[in-house]
């Protein structure tokens, strides 16, 4: 009898434990999942977080960091990924609005396609924070948390300038450009930053772009597609570099760098004629490629810090405070200049990767070794 009673009690404890954990299972988009750490007691407030895709490692880290920090403050979090499908992201946001979330954090796929759903948020008095991609053509956005995107471009340009010793170069060096998505305002600013450094070298002939494609319109790659970057690079190598090596691939994204790497390998490039390749986001695969000499540089953007700054914005708008802002002039979305907090990006290469991403705990050596 005692054994039977004990079995019943144990079964009851298991049921209660499962209920406390959210039932039979959860996914990265669930509002009840997590990393197993302790959460603060719920304050009854719910935040909708809309991320563009899980196909890029950086957005997974952004979403995880945001969710963890918001939950630590007692907020419920509905984290959704749209896999770069605009109707999916629109539908996710409509659902969040219908559920009455207290704040929306949005990293848009194409902000121009969100104008109507953002109007719905405004009518429902739901504050909106743009996360790393500015929401354009709307007055429904309250704040913007990002990195200094023109600064990212400048750092890429300055790295090329220094590494290729352009100021002292006696022979011209070849370069091709792989810039970001035309529907992402960050990409426009990044290109502007790159050209603020490199344009003079294109004009004086120290840099030669044999394809002639240097403008943003000619070098932008829709949806930051790695496959398109690879195809573009293959076309450049076939059409313009059959008898001469490409010296520099100015890439705005680590994913582009992977595509460029594949194109170069397909064209027979080896260590002795491997070009300088830049990137952005310091993805773990990019760091591995940098260590192995297949990529030269990337821009490290501490997503934990960005999430932290965005979380303070959420807390402020939900609880009636004033968030920390350090830019009130740069980000004009055609409807208003959006008050912003801009984090500082850092250039990463083989010389400083340990300090930036290993010693800081951002990655482990094992993370890098296992990257594929």
C-alpha positions as CSV (number, residue, x, y, z in Angstrom):
1,X,0.0,0.0,0.0
2,X,2.8,2.3,0.9
3,X,4.6,1.5,-2.4
4,X,1.4,2.3,-4.3
5,X,0.9,5.6,-2.5
6,X,4.5,6.5,-3.2
7,X,4.0,5.8,-6.9
8,X,1.0,8.0,-7.1
9,X,2.8,10.8,-5.4
10,X,5.8,10.5,-7.7
11,X,3.5,10.5,-10.7
12,X,1.9,13.7,-9.5
13,X,5.2,15.4,-9.0
14,X,6.2,14.4,-12.6
15,X,3.0,15.9,-14.0
16,X,3.5,19.1,-12.1
17,X,7.1,19.3,-13.2
18,X,6.1,18.8,-16.9
19,X,3.4,21.5,-16.6
20,X,5.9,23.9,-15.1
21,X,8.2,23.3,-18.0
22,X,5.6,24.1,-20.6
23,X,4.4,20.6,-21.5
24,X,5.8,18.1,-23.9
25,X,8.2,20.4,-25.8
26,X,9.1,23.8,-27.2
27,X,10.9,25.4,-30.1
28,X,13.1,28.5,-30.6
29,X,9.9,30.4,-31.5
30,X,8.0,29.4,-28.3
31,X,7.4,32.0,-25.7
32,X,8.1,29.4,-22.9
33,X,11.4,27.9,-24.0
34,X,14.8,28.9,-22.8
35,X,18.3,27.8,-21.9
36,X,17.4,26.1,-18.7
37,X,18.4,29.0,-16.5
38,X,16.3,30.6,-13.9
39,X,13.7,33.2,-15.0
40,X,12.3,36.1,-13.1
41,X,8.7,35.9,-11.9
42,X,6.4,37.0,-14.7
43,X,5.4,40.6,-14.6
44,X,2.4,40.0,-16.9
45,X,4.0,41.9,-19.8
46,X,4.6,40.2,-23.2
47,X,7.1,41.2,-25.9
48,X,6.9,40.1,-29.5
49,X,10.3,39.6,-31.1
50,X,10.3,39.2,-34.9
51,X,13.6,38.0,-36.4
52,X,14.3,37.5,-40.2
53,X,15.8,34.1,-40.5
54,X,17.6,31.2,-38.8
55,X,19.7,30.6,-41.9
56,X,22.3,33.0,-40.6
57,X,24.0,32.2,-37.3
58,X,24.0,35.8,-36.1
59,X,20.2,36.1,-36.1
60,X,19.9,32.9,-33.9
61,X,22.3,34.5,-31.4
62,X,20.4,37.8,-31.5
63,X,17.1,36.0,-30.8
64,X,18.5,33.9,-28.1
65,X,20.2,36.9,-26.4
66,X,17.0,39.0,-26.6
67,X,14.8,36.2,-25.2
68,X,17.1,35.4,-22.4
69,X,17.6,39.0,-21.2
70,X,13.9,39.8,-21.5
71,X,12.8,36.7,-19.6
72,X,15.4,37.6,-16.9
73,X,13.4,40.8,-16.3
74,X,10.1,38.9,-16.0
75,X,8.7,39.5,-19.5
76,X,7.0,36.7,-21.5
77,X,8.6,36.5,-25.0
78,X,7.1,35.4,-28.3
79,X,10.2,34.9,-30.5
80,X,9.5,34.2,-34.2
81,X,11.7,33.6,-37.2
82,X,10.3,34.1,-40.7
83,X,13.0,32.4,-42.8
84,X,13.3,35.5,-45.1
85,X,9.7,35.1,-46.2
86,X,7.9,38.5,-46.1
87,X,4.3,37.2,-45.9
88,X,5.4,34.9,-43.0
89,X,6.9,37.9,-41.0
90,X,3.8,40.0,-41.7
91,X,1.5,37.2,-40.5
92,X,3.7,36.7,-37.3
93,X,3.4,40.4,-36.5
94,X,-0.4,40.5,-37.1
95,X,-0.7,37.6,-34.7
96,X,1.4,39.3,-32.0
97,X,-0.7,42.5,-32.4
98,X,-3.9,40.5,-32.1
99,X,-2.6,38.9,-29.0
100,X,-2.0,42.3,-27.4
101,X,1.7,42.2,-26.9
102,X,3.1,45.2,-24.9
103,X,6.0,45.9,-27.3
104,X,7.3,44.7,-30.6
105,X,11.0,44.3,-31.5
106,X,11.4,43.9,-35.2
107,X,14.4,42.9,-37.4
108,X,12.7,43.3,-40.7
109,X,13.2,41.2,-43.8
110,X,11.8,44.1,-46.0
111,X,10.6,47.0,-43.9
112,X,8.8,48.5,-46.9
113,X,6.5,45.5,-46.8
114,X,5.6,46.1,-43.1
115,X,4.1,49.6,-43.4
116,X,0.5,48.5,-43.1
117,X,1.1,46.0,-40.2
118,X,3.1,48.7,-38.4
119,X,0.1,51.0,-38.8
120,X,-2.0,48.3,-37.0
121,X,0.5,48.3,-34.2
122,X,0.3,52.1,-33.9
123,X,-3.5,52.0,-33.8
124,X,-3.3,49.4,-31.0
125,X,-0.9,51.7,-29.1
126,X,1.9,49.0,-29.2
127,X,5.4,50.6,-29.2
128,X,7.8,49.3,-31.9
129,X,11.5,49.1,-31.7
130,X,13.5,48.5,-34.8
131,X,16.3,46.0,-34.2
132,X,19.5,46.3,-36.3
133,X,17.5,47.1,-39.5
134,X,15.8,50.4,-39.7
135,X,12.0,50.3,-40.3
136,X,11.5,52.7,-43.2
137,X,8.6,54.9,-44.3
138,X,6.6,54.6,-41.0
139,X,6.0,56.8,-38.0
140,X,5.1,53.8,-35.9
141,X,8.6,53.1,-34.8
142,X,9.7,54.5,-31.4
143,X,13.4,53.7,-31.3
144,X,16.2,51.9,-33.2
145,X,19.0,49.7,-31.7
146,X,21.8,48.9,-34.1
147,X,25.5,49.2,-34.8
148,X,27.1,52.2,-36.5
149,X,26.4,50.8,-40.0
150,X,28.3,53.5,-41.8
151,X,31.1,52.8,-39.3
152,X,31.0,49.1,-40.2
153,X,31.7,50.1,-43.9
154,X,34.4,52.5,-42.9
155,X,36.1,49.8,-40.9
156,X,36.0,47.4,-43.8
157,X,37.4,50.1,-46.1
158,X,40.1,51.0,-43.6
159,X,41.1,47.4,-43.2
160,X,41.5,47.0,-46.9
161,X,43.4,50.3,-47.1
162,X,45.9,49.2,-44.4
163,X,46.2,45.6,-45.3
164,X,46.8,46.3,-49.0
165,X,49.0,49.3,-48.1
166,X,47.1,51.3,-50.6
167,X,48.6,54.6,-49.6
168,X,52.1,53.4,-50.6
169,X,51.2,51.0,-53.4
170,X,53.2,51.3,-56.6
171,X,51.2,48.8,-58.5
172,X,47.4,48.7,-59.0
173,X,45.4,46.0,-57.2
174,X,42.1,44.5,-58.4
175,X,39.0,44.6,-56.4
176,X,35.3,43.5,-56.6
177,X,32.5,44.5,-54.4
178,X,29.7,42.4,-52.8
179,X,27.3,44.6,-51.0
180,X,24.1,44.0,-48.9
181,X,20.5,43.8,-49.7
182,X,18.8,46.7,-51.5
183,X,15.8,46.6,-49.1
184,X,18.1,47.0,-46.0
185,X,19.0,50.6,-45.2
186,X,22.0,49.3,-43.3
187,X,23.4,48.0,-46.5
188,X,23.2,51.5,-48.1
189,X,25.0,53.0,-45.2
190,X,27.7,50.3,-45.2
191,X,28.4,50.9,-48.9
192,X,28.7,54.6,-48.1
193,X,31.2,53.9,-45.4
194,X,33.3,51.6,-47.6
195,X,33.4,54.2,-50.4
196,X,34.3,57.0,-48.0
197,X,37.6,55.2,-47.7
198,X,38.2,53.4,-51.0
199,X,36.7,55.8,-53.6
200,X,39.9,57.9,-53.8
201,X,41.9,54.8,-54.6
202,X,39.5,53.8,-57.4
203,X,39.8,57.3,-58.8
204,X,43.6,57.4,-58.8
205,X,44.0,53.8,-60.2
206,X,45.5,52.2,-57.2
207,X,42.4,50.0,-57.1
208,X,41.0,48.6,-60.3
209,X,37.5,47.1,-60.5
210,X,37.6,45.2,-63.8
211,X,33.8,44.5,-63.8
212,X,33.2,48.2,-63.4
213,X,30.6,47.5,-60.7
214,X,31.2,49.8,-57.8
215,X,27.9,51.6,-57.2
216,X,25.5,50.2,-54.5
217,X,22.9,49.5,-57.2
218,X,25.4,47.4,-59.2
219,X,26.8,45.5,-56.2
220,X,23.9,44.9,-53.9
221,X,22.7,41.4,-53.3
222,X,19.1,40.8,-52.5
223,X,18.3,39.1,-49.1
224,X,22.1,38.9,-48.4
225,X,22.1,35.7,-50.5
226,X,25.3,33.6,-50.2
227,X,24.3,31.8,-53.4
228,X,24.1,35.0,-55.4
229,X,27.4,36.2,-54.0
230,X,29.0,32.9,-55.2
231,X,27.4,33.2,-58.6
232,X,28.5,36.9,-59.0
233,X,32.0,35.9,-58.0
234,X,32.1,33.0,-60.5
235,X,30.9,35.4,-63.2
236,X,33.6,38.0,-62.3
237,X,36.3,35.4,-62.3
238,X,35.3,33.9,-65.6
239,X,34.5,37.2,-67.4
240,X,37.3,39.5,-66.1
241,X,40.0,37.5,-64.3
242,X,40.9,34.7,-66.7
243,X,44.4,36.1,-67.1
244,X,44.8,38.1,-63.9
245,X,44.2,37.3,-60.3
246,X,41.5,39.0,-58.1
247,X,43.4,40.7,-55.3
248,X,40.6,41.9,-53.0
249,X,37.0,40.8,-52.5
250,X,35.2,43.6,-50.5
251,X,32.4,41.6,-48.9
252,X,29.8,43.1,-46.6
253,X,28.8,39.8,-45.0
254,X,30.4,36.6,-43.8
255,X,27.8,34.6,-45.9
256,X,29.1,36.4,-49.0
257,X,32.6,35.4,-48.0
258,X,31.7,31.7,-47.9
259,X,30.2,32.0,-51.4
260,X,33.4,33.9,-52.6
261,X,35.6,31.2,-51.1
262,X,33.7,28.5,-53.0
263,X,34.0,30.4,-56.3
264,X,37.7,30.9,-55.8
265,X,38.3,27.3,-55.0
266,X,36.3,26.3,-58.1
267,X,38.5,28.6,-60.1
268,X,41.7,27.0,-58.8
269,X,42.9,29.7,-56.4
270,X,45.4,28.5,-53.9
271,X,47.2,29.9,-50.9
272,X,49.8,31.7,-53.0
273,X,47.2,33.8,-54.9
274,X,44.3,33.8,-52.4
275,X,42.8,37.3,-52.3
276,X,42.0,39.5,-49.3
277,X,38.4,38.8,-48.3
278,X,36.4,40.9,-45.8
279,X,33.1,40.1,-44.0
280,X,30.7,41.1,-41.3
281,X,29.2,39.4,-38.2
282,X,32.1,37.3,-37.0
283,X,30.1,34.1,-37.5
284,X,31.9,31.1,-36.0
285,X,32.5,29.6,-39.5
286,X,34.1,33.0,-40.6
287,X,36.4,32.9,-37.6
288,X,37.5,29.4,-38.5
289,X,38.1,30.5,-42.1
290,X,40.1,33.4,-40.9
291,X,42.3,31.1,-38.8
292,X,42.7,28.8,-41.8
293,X,43.5,31.7,-44.2
294,X,40.4,31.4,-46.3
295,X,39.0,34.8,-45.1
296,X,41.0,37.7,-44.0
297,X,38.7,39.9,-41.9
298,X,35.3,40.2,-40.5
299,X,33.4,42.8,-38.4
300,X,32.7,41.6,-34.8
301,X,29.3,42.9,-33.6
302,X,28.6,41.8,-30.0
303,X,25.0,40.7,-30.3
304,X,24.8,40.3,-26.5
305,X,25.5,44.0,-26.1
306,X,23.1,45.0,-28.8
307,X,20.4,42.8,-27.2
308,X,21.2,44.5,-23.8
309,X,20.7,48.0,-25.3
310,X,17.5,46.9,-27.0
311,X,16.1,45.3,-23.8
312,X,16.6,48.6,-22.0
313,X,14.6,50.3,-24.7
314,X,11.8,47.7,-24.3
315,X,11.8,48.2,-20.5
316,X,11.6,52.0,-20.9
317,X,8.7,52.1,-23.4
318,X,6.7,49.4,-21.4
319,X,7.3,51.0,-18.0
320,X,7.3,54.7,-19.0
321,X,11.0,55.5,-18.7
322,X,13.5,57.0,-21.1
323,X,16.0,54.7,-22.8
324,X,19.6,55.5,-23.4
325,X,20.1,57.2,-26.8
326,X,23.3,58.2,-28.5
327,X,22.1,59.3,-32.0
328,X,19.3,61.6,-32.9
329,X,20.4,62.7,-36.4
330,X,21.5,59.8,-38.6
331,X,18.5,57.5,-39.1
332,X,15.9,59.3,-41.2
333,X,13.3,56.7,-42.3
334,X,11.5,59.2,-44.6
335,X,8.8,59.8,-42.0
336,X,10.9,60.8,-39.0
337,X,14.5,60.7,-37.6
338,X,14.4,57.7,-35.3
339,X,16.1,58.1,-31.9
340,X,18.8,55.4,-31.9
341,X,21.4,53.7,-29.8
342,X,24.4,52.6,-31.9
343,X,26.9,50.1,-30.6
344,X,30.5,50.2,-31.9
345,X,31.7,47.5,-34.3
346,X,35.2,46.1,-34.2
347,X,37.4,44.7,-37.0
348,X,38.5,41.1,-36.4
349,X,41.3,39.2,-38.1
350,X,43.8,36.5,-37.3
351,X,45.8,38.8,-35.0
352,X,43.0,39.7,-32.5
353,X,40.3,37.0,-32.8
354,X,41.4,35.3,-29.6
355,X,41.0,38.5,-27.6
356,X,37.7,39.4,-29.1
357,X,35.8,36.1,-29.2
358,X,37.7,33.5,-27.2
359,X,38.9,35.4,-24.2
360,X,35.6,37.2,-23.9
361,X,33.7,33.9,-23.9
362,X,31.7,34.7,-27.1
363,X,33.0,31.4,-28.6
364,X,35.0,28.6,-27.3
365,X,37.9,26.9,-29.2
366,X,35.7,23.9,-29.5
367,X,32.9,26.0,-31.2
368,X,35.4,27.0,-33.8
369,X,36.9,23.6,-34.3
370,X,33.4,22.1,-34.8
371,X,32.2,24.8,-37.2
372,X,31.1,23.5,-40.6
